[in-house]
Amino acid sequence: MKVENCTLEDYFSIVEDIVEFWGSNRTLKYHHPIYIHEFGQTAFVIRDEGKPIAYLFGFISDQSAGYVHLIGIRESYQKKGFRKFTLSAFYSVLKGKRIP
């Protein structure tokens, strides 16, 4: 599995399955497609068989400051290192080492 940029299709799948990521819908109000439309270079997803299992939504304000807004992992995939993979992709963009 690899980290890729999150698509709108991924976003809608995440929102539809929000309880599988967070145990409830309490974070739904923090999810917005602007993270895909405007900050798509720093919106990441990991898929298993085409289905999002982990994601990170963030943005970079300049090349020295970034903000991670949300990191979600499906409960059945938690504690398997997926958070680290999404954060590594974000930090790589922040440091200018990777522009997806």
C-alpha positions in Angstrom: 0.0 0.0 0.0 1.2 3.5 -0.8 0.4 7.0 0.1 -1.2 9.0 -2.7 -3.1 12.3 -3.0 -6.7 12.1 -1.9 -9.3 12.5 -4.6 -12.9 13.8 -4.3 -14.0 10.2 -4.7 -11.9 9.2 -1.7 -13.2 12.2 0.3 -16.8 11.2 -0.2 -16.0 7.6 0.7 -14.3 8.8 3.9 -17.3 11.0 4.8 -19.7 8.2 4.1 -17.8 5.8 6.4 -16.8 8.4 9.0 -17.9 6.2 11.9 -15.5 3.5 10.8 -12.6 6.0 11.1 -13.6 7.8 14.3 -16.1 5.5 16.1 -18.8 8.2 15.7 -19.7 11.1 13.5 -18.3 13.7 15.9 -15.6 14.9 13.5 -17.8 15.1 10.4 -18.1 18.9 10.8 -14.3 19.2 10.5 -14.3 17.4 7.1 -14.7 19.7 4.1 -13.9 19.2 0.4 -11.8 22.4 0.5 -9.0 20.2 1.7 -9.1 18.4 -1.6 -10.0 21.3 -3.9 -7.5 23.9 -2.5 -5.0 21.9 -0.6 -4.9 18.7 -2.7 -1.1 18.5 -2.6 -1.2 17.9 1.1 -4.3 15.7 1.3 -3.2 12.1 1.4 -4.9 8.7 1.4 -3.8 5.1 1.7 -6.2 2.6 0.0 -6.6 -1.1 0.4 -8.3 -2.7 -2.6 -9.4 0.8 -3.7 -11.0 1.7 -0.4 -9.6 4.5 1.8 -8.2 3.1 5.0 -6.1 6.1 6.2 -6.0 9.8 5.4 -4.4 13.1 6.3 -5.8 16.5 5.5 -3.5 19.4 6.0 -2.0 22.5 4.3 1.3 24.3 4.1 1.3 28.1 4.7 4.8 28.5 3.4 7.8 26.3 3.0 8.5 26.4 6.7 5.1 26.0 8.3 2.4 23.4 7.9 -0.8 22.4 9.7 -2.2 18.9 10.0 -5.9 19.2 10.3 -7.1 15.6 10.5 -5.5 12.1 10.4 -8.1 9.3 10.2 -7.5 5.6 10.2 -10.2 3.0 9.9 -10.5 1.3 13.3 -9.7 -2.1 11.8 -6.4 -0.7 10.5 -5.3 1.2 13.5 -2.0 0.6 15.3 -0.4 -0.7 12.1 1.8 2.4 11.2 -0.5 4.1 8.7 -0.4 7.4 10.6 3.4 7.5 10.2 3.1 6.9 6.4 0.7 9.8 6.0 2.7 12.1 8.2 5.9 11.2 6.3 4.3 12.2 3.0 3.1 15.5 4.5 6.6 16.3 6.0 8.2 15.5 2.7 6.1 18.1 0.9 6.7 20.6 3.7 10.5 20.1 3.3 10.2 20.4 -0.5 11.4 16.8 -1.0 8.2 15.5 -2.6 5.6 17.3 -4.7 3.0 14.6 -5.6 
